[in-house]
Amino acid sequence: MIYFLALIPATAMCVAGYFVLYLANRSTGAFQKLGKYLGFWAFTLAGLVVLGAIFAAAHGGRCGDMRAMHGMCPTHGMHEHMYERMHGGWPGESQPEATPPAPAGEPNPAAPPR
């Protein structure tokens, strides 16, 4: 839904491109040629903005493999940490042993003091 905001700058670029093309048709010489190039460039940029918004919407906010591999993705590892927290680790991973009970009458040296 937020990607519809890309239509605002794209529309502004189309209006600017149309205005530049209109002025270019009224001028002569080198200004006419430069105006046509600038007008078409504005339309091209507007199209790229729309294509970028479509690509971002299709991408769904997920980071690609290369960004995640290099640690540049803000959500990389979030789900893994949640899984470890909920399940106490990954399947097949060795869990730390519980503290063995101390013999009767002796303090447990592995237990932290209170």
N, C-alpha and C positions, 0 to 999 in steps of 0.2 A: 504494500500500500504506500509505503514511504517513497517508493521509486517513481510514483506519479509526480513527485516534486521535480523530477528531471525534465518534465515537460515545460516548466516555467522558463529555464534558461534556453531550452531548445526553441521555444516560441519566440523569445526575445531575439535570438540569433537569426531566426527566419525573417522576422520583421526588419531587423537591421540589414540582412542580406537583400531583401526586396527593396529597401530604401536606397541602398548603395547601387543596386542594379538600375533603379529608376533614375538616379542622378547620373549614372554612367551613360545611360542612353541619351541624356540631354547634353552631355559634354562632347568634346571632340578630341581627337589625337590620342596622346599617350594616357591622358586621364580616363578616356573611355575604356581603353584596354585594361588599365590598372583597376578601374571600378568593376569591370566584369570579373576579373580574377578575385578581387576581394569579396564580391557578392557570392560567387560560387564557393569560395572558401568558407564563408559564413554558413551556407547551406550544408557544406560537408561537415563542419564542426557540429552543427545541430543534429545531423544524422548520427554522428559518432556519440554524442551525448545520449541519444535515445537508444542506440545499440548497447552502450555501456550499461544503461539502466536495465535493459532486458537481460543482459548477461549477468548482472549482479542479482537480479531477481531469480533467475534460473539457478544460479550458484547457491542460493539459499543461505548466505552468510558463512558457509563453511570455508575453511582454509584449504588450499591445495596441499599436496603431499610435500612439495619442496619447502613451502613456508613452515609447515609443521615440523619437518625434519630439522630445520635450522633454528627452531624455537621462536619464530616470529609470529606465530598464530596465538592470539590471546586466549583462545579456548582450548588449545592443545593440552592434553593431559587432564582436563577437568573431569571428564567422564571416568577415566581410569582411577583417579583419586577417589571419586564417589564410590566406585565398585569396591575398591580396597577397604574403604571405611565401612561400607554396608556389610561386606562378607568376610572381613578379617583377612583379606589377601586373595591371591589368585589360586585357582585349583591346581593342585600338584606342587604348590610352593610349601616348603617346610615351615611350620609354625614354631615360634619359640616355646620351649618347654616351660611348663608351670613350675613354680618353686616347690621343690620336694618338701614334704612335711618334716619337721625336726623331730628327733627322738623325744620321747616323753621326759619332761624334766629339764631339758636343755633349751636355751634360747636358739632361735633360728638365725644363723649368721647371714643368710641370703635375704631375709626380710629387712626392709628399711626400718630404722628406729623411729619411734613415735615421739 
